[in-house]
Amino acid sequence: MPPELTRLFNLPLPVNQADQESLTLLPGIGPKLAERIIAFRQRRGPISGPEDFIRVKGIGPKLTQRLSPLLCFAVAEEKP
């Protein structure tokens, strides 16, 4: 499901597929932090869970704990 539709169906946001606009819909995530999340994914690969998410500069334990129920860390399958 496209990241932008997850909120409509009250589903967790797929953090590894979400664009900047979708990430900013999360409480506590602004445009700059969304950029850092995307840059982190591009440098290090998919975010595998909260232990990776917390490594993004500007994201601490409290924010990670608050956002974890709102996020899905699954990696998208590549289409042939």
mmCIF file as gemmi writes it, N, C-alpha and C atoms, coordinates in Angstrom:
data_model
loop_
_atom_site.group_PDB
_atom_site.id
_atom_site.type_symbol
_atom_site.label_atom_id
_atom_site.label_alt_id
_atom_site.label_comp_id
_atom_site.label_asym_id
_atom_site.label_entity_id
_atom_site.label_seq_id
_atom_site.pdbx_PDB_ins_code
_atom_site.Cartn_x
_atom_site.Cartn_y
_atom_site.Cartn_z
_atom_site.occupancy
_atom_site.B_iso_or_equiv
_atom_site.pdbx_formal_charge
_atom_site.auth_seq_id
_atom_site.auth_asym_id
_atom_site.pdbx_PDB_model_num
ATOM 1 N N . MET Axp A 1 ? 0.848 -1.173 0 1 0 ? 1 A 1
ATOM 2 C CA . MET Axp A 1 ? 0 0 0 1 0 ? 1 A 1
ATOM 3 C C . MET Axp A 1 ? 0.897 1.241 0 1 0 ? 1 A 1
ATOM 4 N N . PRO Axp A 2 ? 0.579 2.233 -0.798 1 0 ? 2 A 1
ATOM 5 C CA . PRO Axp A 2 ? 1.37 3.458 -0.815 1 0 ? 2 A 1
ATOM 6 C C . PRO Axp A 2 ? 1.386 4.129 0.561 1 0 ? 2 A 1
ATOM 7 N N . PRO Axp A 3 ? 2.546 4.673 0.967 1 0 ? 3 A 1
ATOM 8 C CA . PRO Axp A 3 ? 2.651 5.292 2.291 1 0 ? 3 A 1
ATOM 9 C C . PRO Axp A 3 ? 1.601 6.359 2.563 1 0 ? 3 A 1
ATOM 10 N N . GLU Axp A 4 ? 1.232 7.114 1.537 1 0 ? 4 A 1
ATOM 11 C CA . GLU Axp A 4 ? 0.277 8.205 1.746 1 0 ? 4 A 1
ATOM 12 C C . GLU Axp A 4 ? -1.127 7.705 2.087 1 0 ? 4 A 1
ATOM 13 N N . LEU Axp A 5 ? -1.433 6.448 1.797 1 0 ? 5 A 1
ATOM 14 C CA . LEU Axp A 5 ? -2.756 5.904 2.103 1 0 ? 5 A 1
ATOM 15 C C . LEU Axp A 5 ? -2.838 5.233 3.471 1 0 ? 5 A 1
ATOM 16 N N . THR Axp A 6 ? -1.718 4.999 4.114 1 0 ? 6 A 1
ATOM 17 C CA . THR Axp A 6 ? -1.729 4.284 5.39 1 0 ? 6 A 1
ATOM 18 C C . THR Axp A 6 ? -2.536 5.009 6.453 1 0 ? 6 A 1
ATOM 19 N N . ARG Axp A 7 ? -2.483 6.323 6.47 1 0 ? 7 A 1
ATOM 20 C CA . ARG Axp A 7 ? -3.241 7.085 7.48 1 0 ? 7 A 1
ATOM 21 C C . ARG Axp A 7 ? -4.746 6.941 7.278 1 0 ? 7 A 1
ATOM 22 N N . LEU Axp A 8 ? -5.162 6.822 6.036 1 0 ? 8 A 1
ATOM 23 C CA . LEU Axp A 8 ? -6.59 6.657 5.755 1 0 ? 8 A 1
ATOM 24 C C . LEU Axp A 8 ? -7.143 5.366 6.354 1 0 ? 8 A 1
ATOM 25 N N . PHE Axp A 9 ? -6.303 4.344 6.377 1 0 ? 9 A 1
ATOM 26 C CA . PHE Axp A 9 ? -6.728 3.04 6.874 1 0 ? 9 A 1
ATOM 27 C C . PHE Axp A 9 ? -6.21 2.746 8.277 1 0 ? 9 A 1
ATOM 28 N N . ASN Axp A 10 ? -5.646 3.774 8.928 1 0 ? 10 A 1
ATOM 29 C CA . ASN Axp A 10 ? -5.124 3.648 10.287 1 0 ? 10 A 1
ATOM 30 C C . ASN Axp A 10 ? -4.087 2.524 10.386 1 0 ? 10 A 1
ATOM 31 N N . LEU Axp A 11 ? -3.186 2.487 9.401 1 0 ? 11 A 1
ATOM 32 C CA . LEU Axp A 11 ? -2.111 1.499 9.37 1 0 ? 11 A 1
ATOM 33 C C . LEU Axp A 11 ? -0.781 2.175 9.68 1 0 ? 11 A 1
ATOM 34 N N . PRO Axp A 12 ? 0.198 1.42 10.161 1 0 ? 12 A 1
ATOM 35 C CA . PRO Axp A 12 ? 1.52 2.008 10.399 1 0 ? 12 A 1
ATOM 36 C C . PRO Axp A 12 ? 2.152 2.491 9.093 1 0 ? 12 A 1
ATOM 37 N N . LEU Axp A 13 ? 2.915 3.557 9.173 1 0 ? 13 A 1
ATOM 38 C CA . LEU Axp A 13 ? 3.592 4.132 8.018 1 0 ? 13 A 1
ATOM 39 C C . LEU Axp A 13 ? 4.84 3.305 7.698 1 0 ? 13 A 1
ATOM 40 N N . PRO Axp A 14 ? 4.992 2.847 6.453 1 0 ? 14 A 1
ATOM 41 C CA . PRO Axp A 14 ? 6.194 2.09 6.086 1 0 ? 14 A 1
ATOM 42 C C . PRO Axp A 14 ? 7.386 3.045 5.945 1 0 ? 14 A 1
ATOM 43 N N . VAL Axp A 15 ? 8.17 3.134 6.994 1 0 ? 15 A 1
ATOM 44 C CA . VAL Axp A 15 ? 9.247 4.122 7.077 1 0 ? 15 A 1
ATOM 45 C C . VAL Axp A 15 ? 10.276 3.959 5.953 1 0 ? 15 A 1
ATOM 46 N N . ASN Axp A 16 ? 10.451 2.768 5.429 1 0 ? 16 A 1
ATOM 47 C CA . ASN Axp A 16 ? 11.44 2.548 4.374 1 0 ? 16 A 1
ATOM 48 C C . ASN Axp A 16 ? 10.949 2.921 2.984 1 0 ? 16 A 1
ATOM 49 N N . GLN Axp A 17 ? 9.665 3.169 2.827 1 0 ? 17 A 1
ATOM 50 C CA . GLN Axp A 17 ? 9.126 3.589 1.537 1 0 ? 17 A 1
ATOM 51 C C . GLN Axp A 17 ? 8.573 5.012 1.57 1 0 ? 17 A 1
ATOM 52 N N . ALA Axp A 18 ? 8.431 5.581 2.737 1 0 ? 18 A 1
ATOM 53 C CA . ALA Axp A 18 ? 7.785 6.884 2.883 1 0 ? 18 A 1
ATOM 54 C C . ALA Axp A 18 ? 8.648 8.013 2.324 1 0 ? 18 A 1
ATOM 55 N N . ASP Axp A 19 ? 7.989 8.939 1.659 1 0 ? 19 A 1
ATOM 56 C CA . ASP Axp A 19 ? 8.685 10.129 1.175 1 0 ? 19 A 1
ATOM 57 C C . ASP Axp A 19 ? 8.675 11.198 2.268 1 0 ? 19 A 1
ATOM 58 N N . GLN Axp A 20 ? 9.308 12.325 1.981 1 0 ? 20 A 1
ATOM 59 C CA . GLN Axp A 20 ? 9.429 13.389 2.981 1 0 ? 20 A 1
ATOM 60 C C . GLN Axp A 20 ? 8.055 13.872 3.446 1 0 ? 20 A 1
ATOM 61 N N . GLU Axp A 21 ? 7.154 14.063 2.528 1 0 ? 21 A 1
ATOM 62 C CA . GLU Axp A 21 ? 5.823 14.562 2.879 1 0 ? 21 A 1
ATOM 63 C C . GLU Axp A 21 ? 5.095 13.602 3.819 1 0 ? 21 A 1
ATOM 64 N N . SER Axp A 22 ? 5.18 12.317 3.525 1 0 ? 22 A 1
ATOM 65 C CA . SER Axp A 22 ? 4.52 11.309 4.365 1 0 ? 22 A 1
ATOM 66 C C . SER Axp A 22 ? 5.141 11.27 5.756 1 0 ? 22 A 1
ATOM 67 N N . LEU Axp A 23 ? 6.463 11.358 5.818 1 0 ? 23 A 1
ATOM 68 C CA . LEU Axp A 23 ? 7.148 11.323 7.117 1 0 ? 23 A 1
ATOM 69 C C . LEU Axp A 23 ? 6.768 12.511 7.988 1 0 ? 23 A 1
ATOM 70 N N . THR Axp A 24 ? 6.538 13.662 7.371 1 0 ? 24 A 1
ATOM 71 C CA . THR Axp A 24 ? 6.193 14.849 8.166 1 0 ? 24 A 1
ATOM 72 C C . THR Axp A 24 ? 4.792 14.763 8.758 1 0 ? 24 A 1
ATOM 73 N N . LEU Axp A 25 ? 4.005 13.791 8.345 1 0 ? 25 A 1
ATOM 74 C CA . LEU Axp A 25 ? 2.686 13.588 8.947 1 0 ? 25 A 1
ATOM 75 C C . LEU Axp A 25 ? 2.794 12.962 10.335 1 0 ? 25 A 1
ATOM 76 N N . LEU Axp A 26 ? 3.96 12.411 10.66 1 0 ? 26 A 1
ATOM 77 C CA . LEU Axp A 26 ? 4.178 11.809 11.977 1 0 ? 26 A 1
ATOM 78 C C . LEU Axp A 26 ? 4.378 12.901 13.018 1 0 ? 26 A 1
ATOM 79 N N . PRO Axp A 27 ? 3.81 12.746 14.197 1 0 ? 27 A 1
ATOM 80 C CA . PRO Axp A 27 ? 3.992 13.762 15.243 1 0 ? 27 A 1
ATOM 81 C C . PRO Axp A 27 ? 5.459 13.859 15.663 1 0 ? 27 A 1
ATOM 82 N N . GLY Axp A 28 ? 5.983 15.077 15.631 1 0 ? 28 A 1
ATOM 83 C CA . GLY Axp A 28 ? 7.365 15.303 16.045 1 0 ? 28 A 1
ATOM 84 C C . GLY Axp A 28 ? 8.37 15.229 14.91 1 0 ? 28 A 1
ATOM 85 N N . ILE Axp A 29 ? 7.904 14.927 13.692 1 0 ? 29 A 1
ATOM 86 C CA . ILE Axp A 29 ? 8.801 14.852 12.537 1 0 ? 29 A 1
ATOM 87 C C . ILE Axp A 29 ? 8.494 16.019 11.61 1 0 ? 29 A 1
ATOM 88 N N . GLY Axp A 30 ? 9.459 16.913 11.49 1 0 ? 30 A 1
ATOM 89 C CA . GLY Axp A 30 ? 9.329 18.039 10.572 1 0 ? 30 A 1
ATOM 90 C C . GLY Axp A 30 ? 10.092 17.764 9.291 1 0 ? 30 A 1
ATOM 91 N N . PRO Axp A 31 ? 10.131 18.736 8.391 1 0 ? 31 A 1
ATOM 92 C CA . PRO Axp A 31 ? 10.803 18.535 7.103 1 0 ? 31 A 1
ATOM 93 C C . PRO Axp A 31 ? 12.286 18.177 7.233 1 0 ? 31 A 1
ATOM 94 N N . LYS Axp A 32 ? 13.003 18.817 8.125 1 0 ? 32 A 1
ATOM 95 C CA . LYS Axp A 32 ? 14.446 18.546 8.289 1 0 ? 32 A 1
ATOM 96 C C . LYS Axp A 32 ? 14.688 17.133 8.802 1 0 ? 32 A 1
ATOM 97 N N . LEU Axp A 33 ? 13.927 16.714 9.786 1 0 ? 33 A 1
ATOM 98 C CA . LEU Axp A 33 ? 14.092 15.375 10.34 1 0 ? 33 A 1
ATOM 99 C C . LEU Axp A 33 ? 13.672 14.324 9.313 1 0 ? 33 A 1
ATOM 100 N N . ALA Axp A 34 ? 12.653 14.617 8.534 1 0 ? 34 A 1
ATOM 101 C CA . ALA Axp A 34 ? 12.243 13.705 7.459 1 0 ? 34 A 1
ATOM 102 C C . ALA Axp A 34 ? 13.378 13.554 6.442 1 0 ? 34 A 1
ATOM 103 N N . GLU Axp A 35 ? 14.055 14.651 6.113 1 0 ? 35 A 1
ATOM 104 C CA . GLU Axp A 35 ? 15.208 14.6 5.205 1 0 ? 35 A 1
ATOM 105 C C . GLU Axp A 35 ? 16.312 13.713 5.775 1 0 ? 35 A 1
ATOM 106 N N . ARG Axp A 36 ? 16.553 13.831 7.081 1 0 ? 36 A 1
ATOM 107 C CA . ARG Axp A 36 ? 17.587 13.015 7.725 1 0 ? 36 A 1
ATOM 108 C C . ARG Axp A 36 ? 17.241 11.531 7.685 1 0 ? 36 A 1
ATOM 109 N N . ILE Axp A 37 ? 15.963 11.203 7.869 1 0 ? 37 A 1
ATOM 110 C CA . ILE Axp A 37 ? 15.529 9.804 7.808 1 0 ? 37 A 1
ATOM 111 C C . ILE Axp A 37 ? 15.784 9.251 6.408 1 0 ? 37 A 1
ATOM 112 N N . ILE Axp A 38 ? 15.431 10.01 5.391 1 0 ? 38 A 1
ATOM 113 C CA . ILE Axp A 38 ? 15.627 9.576 4.007 1 0 ? 38 A 1
ATOM 114 C C . ILE Axp A 38 ? 17.119 9.451 3.703 1 0 ? 38 A 1
ATOM 115 N N . ALA Axp A 39 ? 17.921 10.407 4.146 1 0 ? 39 A 1
ATOM 116 C CA . ALA Axp A 39 ? 19.367 10.351 3.923 1 0 ? 39 A 1
ATOM 117 C C . ALA Axp A 39 ? 19.975 9.141 4.631 1 0 ? 39 A 1
ATOM 118 N N . PHE Axp A 40 ? 19.499 8.849 5.836 1 0 ? 40 A 1
ATOM 119 C CA . PHE Axp A 40 ? 19.971 7.682 6.584 1 0 ? 40 A 1
ATOM 120 C C . PHE Axp A 40 ? 19.684 6.404 5.792 1 0 ? 40 A 1
ATOM 121 N N . ARG Axp A 41 ? 18.481 6.282 5.262 1 0 ? 41 A 1
ATOM 122 C CA . ARG Axp A 41 ? 18.108 5.106 4.458 1 0 ? 41 A 1
ATOM 123 C C . ARG Axp A 41 ? 18.986 4.98 3.224 1 0 ? 41 A 1
ATOM 124 N N . GLN Axp A 42 ? 19.272 6.103 2.59 1 0 ? 42 A 1
ATOM 125 C CA . GLN Axp A 42 ? 20.078 6.078 1.372 1 0 ? 42 A 1
ATOM 126 C C . GLN Axp A 42 ? 21.525 5.68 1.662 1 0 ? 42 A 1
ATOM 127 N N . ARG Axp A 43 ? 22.046 6.127 2.796 1 0 ? 43 A 1
ATOM 128 C CA . ARG Axp A 43 ? 23.432 5.808 3.169 1 0 ? 43 A 1
ATOM 129 C C . ARG Axp A 43 ? 23.587 4.392 3.696 1 0 ? 43 A 1
ATOM 130 N N . ARG Axp A 44 ? 22.681 3.974 4.572 1 0 ? 44 A 1
ATOM 131 C CA . ARG Axp A 44 ? 22.851 2.722 5.303 1 0 ? 44 A 1
ATOM 132 C C . ARG Axp A 44 ? 21.908 1.602 4.894 1 0 ? 44 A 1
ATOM 133 N N . GLY Axp A 45 ? 20.963 1.887 4.05 1 0 ? 45 A 1
ATOM 134 C CA . GLY Axp A 45 ? 19.994 0.873 3.652 1 0 ? 45 A 1
ATOM 135 C C . GLY Axp A 45 ? 18.746 0.972 4.516 1 0 ? 45 A 1
ATOM 136 N N . PRO Axp A 46 ? 17.865 -0.001 4.386 1 0 ? 46 A 1
ATOM 137 C CA . PRO Axp A 46 ? 16.582 0.037 5.089 1 0 ? 46 A 1
ATOM 138 C C . PRO Axp A 46 ? 16.741 0.117 6.614 1 0 ? 46 A 1
ATOM 139 N N . ILE Axp A 47 ? 15.796 0.782 7.232 1 0 ? 47 A 1
ATOM 140 C CA . ILE Axp A 47 ? 15.733 0.863 8.69 1 0 ? 47 A 1
ATOM 141 C C . ILE Axp A 47 ? 15.023 -0.396 9.156 1 0 ? 47 A 1
ATOM 142 N N . SER Axp A 48 ? 15.731 -1.228 9.919 1 0 ? 48 A 1
ATOM 143 C CA . SER Axp A 48 ? 15.197 -2.551 10.254 1 0 ? 48 A 1
ATOM 144 C C . SER Axp A 48 ? 14.319 -2.578 11.504 1 0 ? 48 A 1
ATOM 145 N N . GLY Axp A 49 ? 14.35 -1.524 12.293 1 0 ? 49 A 1
ATOM 146 C CA . GLY Axp A 49 ? 13.536 -1.493 13.502 1 0 ? 49 A 1
ATOM 147 C C . GLY Axp A 49 ? 13.855 -0.269 14.337 1 0 ? 49 A 1
ATOM 148 N N . PRO Axp A 50 ? 13.261 -0.178 15.513 1 0 ? 50 A 1
ATOM 149 C CA . PRO Axp A 50 ? 13.488 0.976 16.377 1 0 ? 50 A 1
ATOM 150 C C . PRO Axp A 50 ? 14.971 1.2 16.709 1 0 ? 50 A 1
ATOM 151 N N . GLU Axp A 51 ? 15.746 0.104 16.796 1 0 ? 51 A 1
ATOM 152 C CA . GLU Axp A 51 ? 17.171 0.25 17.121 1 0 ? 51 A 1
ATOM 153 C C . GLU Axp A 51 ? 17.935 0.952 16.005 1 0 ? 51 A 1
ATOM 154 N N . ASP Axp A 52 ? 17.484 0.871 14.766 1 0 ? 52 A 1
ATOM 155 C CA . ASP Axp A 52 ? 18.075 1.632 13.661 1 0 ? 52 A 1
ATOM 156 C C . ASP Axp A 52 ? 17.49 3.039 13.61 1 0 ? 52 A 1
ATOM 157 N N . PHE Axp A 53 ? 16.193 3.135 13.831 1 0 ? 53 A 1
ATOM 158 C CA . PHE Axp A 53 ? 15.503 4.424 13.75 1 0 ? 53 A 1
ATOM 159 C C . PHE Axp A 53 ? 16.119 5.432 14.72 1 0 ? 53 A 1
ATOM 160 N N . ILE Axp A 54 ? 16.493 4.974 15.892 1 0 ? 54 A 1
ATOM 161 C CA . ILE Axp A 54 ? 17.056 5.854 16.91 1 0 ? 54 A 1
ATOM 162 C C . ILE Axp A 54 ? 18.44 6.381 16.514 1 0 ? 54 A 1
ATOM 163 N N . ARG Axp A 55 ? 19.066 5.758 15.528 1 0 ? 55 A 1
ATOM 164 C CA . ARG Axp A 55 ? 20.392 6.181 15.069 1 0 ? 55 A 1
ATOM 165 C C . ARG Axp A 55 ? 20.344 7.41 14.168 1 0 ? 55 A 1
ATOM 166 N N . VAL Axp A 56 ? 19.157 7.769 13.705 1 0 ? 56 A 1
ATOM 167 C CA . VAL Axp A 56 ? 19.003 8.968 12.881 1 0 ? 56 A 1
ATOM 168 C C . VAL Axp A 56 ? 19.234 10.182 13.778 1 0 ? 56 A 1
ATOM 169 N N . LYS Axp A 57 ? 20.108 11.07 13.33 1 0 ? 57 A 1
ATOM 170 C CA . LYS Axp A 57 ? 20.421 12.267 14.117 1 0 ? 57 A 1
ATOM 171 C C . LYS Axp A 57 ? 19.144 13.07 14.38 1 0 ? 57 A 1
ATOM 172 N N . GLY Axp A 58 ? 18.91 13.368 15.652 1 0 ? 58 A 1
ATOM 173 C CA . GLY Axp A 58 ? 17.728 14.141 16.037 1 0 ? 58 A 1
ATOM 174 C C . GLY Axp A 58 ? 16.584 13.285 16.553 1 0 ? 58 A 1
ATOM 175 N N . ILE Axp A 59 ? 16.728 11.971 16.45 1 0 ? 59 A 1
ATOM 176 C CA . ILE Axp A 59 ? 15.688 11.064 16.954 1 0 ? 59 A 1
ATOM 177 C C . ILE Axp A 59 ? 16.241 10.374 18.189 1 0 ? 59 A 1
ATOM 178 N N . GLY Axp A 60 ? 15.606 10.617 19.301 1 0 ? 60 A 1
ATOM 179 C CA . GLY Axp A 60 ? 16.054 10.039 20.564 1 0 ? 60 A 1
ATOM 180 C C . GLY Axp A 60 ? 15.15 8.914 21.026 1 0 ? 60 A 1
ATOM 181 N N . PRO Axp A 61 ? 15.43 8.392 22.219 1 0 ? 61 A 1
ATOM 182 C CA . PRO Axp A 61 ? 14.647 7.271 22.743 1 0 ? 61 A 1
ATOM 183 C C . PRO Axp A 61 ? 13.16 7.587 22.932 1 0 ? 61 A 1
ATOM 184 N N . LYS Axp A 62 ? 12.857 8.781 23.408 1 0 ? 62 A 1
ATOM 185 C CA . LYS Axp A 62 ? 11.449 9.124 23.657 1 0 ? 62 A 1
ATOM 186 C C . LYS Axp A 62 ? 10.655 9.219 22.36 1 0 ? 62 A 1
ATOM 187 N N . LEU Axp A 63 ? 11.236 9.871 21.36 1 0 ? 63 A 1
ATOM 188 C CA . LEU Axp A 63 ? 10.546 9.992 20.077 1 0 ? 63 A 1
ATOM 189 C C . LEU Axp A 63 ? 10.4 8.616 19.423 1 0 ? 63 A 1
ATOM 190 N N . THR Axp A 64 ? 11.431 7.813 19.512 1 0 ? 64 A 1
ATOM 191 C CA . THR Axp A 64 ? 11.368 6.456 18.955 1 0 ? 64 A 1
ATOM 192 C C . THR Axp A 64 ? 10.271 5.654 19.631 1 0 ? 64 A 1
ATOM 193 N N . GLN Axp A 65 ? 10.19 5.734 20.928 1 0 ? 65 A 1
ATOM 194 C CA . GLN Axp A 65 ? 9.167 4.993 21.675 1 0 ? 65 A 1
ATOM 195 C C . GLN Axp A 65 ? 7.766 5.469 21.288 1 0 ? 65 A 1
ATOM 196 N N . ARG Axp A 66 ? 7.622 6.785 21.14 1 0 ? 66 A 1
ATOM 197 C CA . ARG Axp A 66 ? 6.314 7.352 20.806 1 0 ? 66 A 1
ATOM 198 C C . ARG Axp A 66 ? 5.885 6.991 19.374 1 0 ? 66 A 1
ATOM 199 N N . LEU Axp A 67 ? 6.856 6.932 18.449 1 0 ? 67 A 1
ATOM 200 C CA . LEU Axp A 67 ? 6.519 6.698 17.047 1 0 ? 67 A 1
ATOM 201 C C . LEU Axp A 67 ? 6.494 5.224 16.644 1 0 ? 67 A 1
ATOM 202 N N . SER Axp A 68 ? 7.149 4.367 17.391 1 0 ? 68 A 1
ATOM 203 C CA . SER Axp A 68 ? 7.236 2.945 17.011 1 0 ? 68 A 1
ATOM 204 C C . SER Axp A 68 ? 5.887 2.312 16.668 1 0 ? 68 A 1
ATOM 205 N N . PRO Axp A 69 ? 4.823 2.566 17.442 1 0 ? 69 A 1
ATOM 206 C CA . PRO Axp A 69 ? 3.529 1.958 17.07 1 0 ? 69 A 1
ATOM 207 C C . PRO Axp A 69 ? 2.953 2.51 15.755 1 0 ? 69 A 1
ATOM 208 N N . LEU Axp A 70 ? 3.47 3.65 15.316 1 0 ? 70 A 1
ATOM 209 C CA . LEU Axp A 70 ? 2.956 4.289 14.101 1 0 ? 70 A 1
ATOM 210 C C . LEU Axp A 70 ? 3.763 3.922 12.865 1 0 ? 70 A 1
ATOM 211 N N . LEU Axp A 71 ? 4.839 3.14 13.057 1 0 ? 71 A 1
ATOM 212 C CA . LEU Axp A 71 ? 5.748 2.82 11.966 1 0 ? 71 A 1
ATOM 213 C C . LEU Axp A 71 ? 5.772 1.333 11.642 1 0 ? 71 A 1
ATOM 214 N N . CYS Axp A 72 ? 6.021 1.059 10.38 1 0 ? 72 A 1
ATOM 215 C CA . CYS Axp A 72 ? 6.255 -0.307 9.906 1 0 ? 72 A 1
ATOM 216 C C . CYS Axp A 72 ? 7.669 -0.312 9.331 1 0 ? 72 A 1
ATOM 217 N N . PHE Axp A 73 ? 8.482 -1.266 9.753 1 0 ? 73 A 1
ATOM 218 C CA . PHE Axp A 73 ? 9.878 -1.304 9.318 1 0 ? 73 A 1
ATOM 219 C C . PHE Axp A 73 ? 10.132 -2.345 8.227 1 0 ? 73 A 1
ATOM 220 N N . ALA Axp A 74 ? 9.085 -2.885 7.649 1 0 ? 74 A 1
ATOM 221 C CA . ALA Axp A 74 ? 9.245 -3.889 6.59 1 0 ? 74 A 1
ATOM 222 C C . ALA Axp A 74 ? 9.943 -3.269 5.393 1 0 ? 74 A 1
ATOM 223 N N . VAL Axp A 75 ? 10.722 -4.082 4.717 1 0 ? 75 A 1
ATOM 224 C CA . VAL Axp A 75 ? 11.431 -3.64 3.527 1 0 ? 75 A 1
ATOM 225 C C . VAL Axp A 75 ? 10.591 -4.002 2.318 1 0 ? 75 A 1
ATOM 226 N N . ALA Axp A 76 ? 10.462 -3.06 1.409 1 0 ? 76 A 1
ATOM 227 C CA . ALA Axp A 76 ? 9.658 -3.296 0.196 1 0 ? 76 A 1
ATOM 228 C C . ALA Axp A 76 ? 10.351 -4.318 -0.689 1 0 ? 76 A 1
ATOM 229 N N . GLU Axp A 77 ? 9.557 -5.177 -1.271 1 0 ? 77 A 1
ATOM 230 C CA . GLU Axp A 77 ? 10.086 -6.147 -2.218 1 0 ? 77 A 1
ATOM 231 C C . GLU Axp A 77 ? 10.267 -5.453 -3.556 1 0 ? 77 A 1
ATOM 232 N N . GLU Axp A 78 ? 11.401 -5.732 -4.216 1 0 ? 78 A 1
ATOM 233 C CA . GLU Axp A 78 ? 11.64 -5.142 -5.52 1 0 ? 78 A 1
ATOM 234 C C . GLU Axp A 78 ? 10.823 -5.872 -6.56 1 0 ? 78 A 1
ATOM 235 N N . LYS Axp A 79 ? 10.263 -5.107 -7.488 1 0 ? 79 A 1
ATOM 236 C CA . LYS Axp A 79 ? 9.456 -5.696 -8.553 1 0 ? 79 A 1
ATOM 237 C C . LYS Axp A 79 ? 10.367 -6.091 -9.704 1 0 ? 79 A 1
ATOM 238 N N . PRO Axp A 80 ? 10.126 -7.23 -10.308 1 0 ? 80 A 1
ATOM 239 C CA . PRO Axp A 80 ? 10.975 -7.67 -11.442 1 0 ? 80 A 1
ATOM 240 C C . PRO Axp A 80 ? 10.781 -6.822 -12.666 1 0 ? 80 A 1
